[in-house]
């Protein structure tokens, strides 16, 4: 907030809120949220995990 106040720019605040909005949406289904975290952990370890491209996932969610 201090940065936004000094720069008179709310971009960083909007980005922060958007980030947390996605966390809130993804955690509405605890099982799906746990699966997402498991897949992310596996990807970070370098495992080959079948995944849906983000552009296709957004279409499936109607975004």
N, C-alpha and C positions, 0 to 999 in steps of 0.2 A: 504494500500500500504506500509506503514512504517513497519508493521508486516511482510509482505511478503519479503520486502527488508532485514530486519534484519535476518530472518530465512532462506532466500534463498528458500522459499517454496511458490508456487502460489496456493496451495490448497484452502485457504480461499478466494482468489480472484475468483477462478473458481466457488466455491460454491455460492458466492455473485452474480456473473453474471448469473449463472443457475437459481437462485431464481428470478431475474428480468426478465429473458427470459420467464419464465412461466407466470409472471404477464403480460408481453407484449402480449403473445399469448392469454391469457384468456380475455384480455380487447379489443381484436379486434372486438368482438361482444358485444356491450354495454348491450343488453338485457340478454344475457347469463351470462355476468359478474355480473350484478345485481342479477340474480338468484343464482349464485354461492355464492355471499356474503350473501344473505338472508339465504340460506341453512346453511352456516357456522355459522351465528348468531344463528339460531335455534338449531343447534347441540350444540353450546356452552351453550345455556340455558337448555340443557338436553332434548330437545324435540326428539321424535322418528321420524326421517326423513328418508323416503325411499331413498336409495342411491346405486350407482353402485360402487362395489369395485374398487380401483385404478388400479389393474392389468387388470380388464376388460375394464375400461375406456381407458387405454393406448392402448389396442388391437383395440378398436373402432376407436381410433385416428391414428392408424398405427404406434405407437411408440414402 
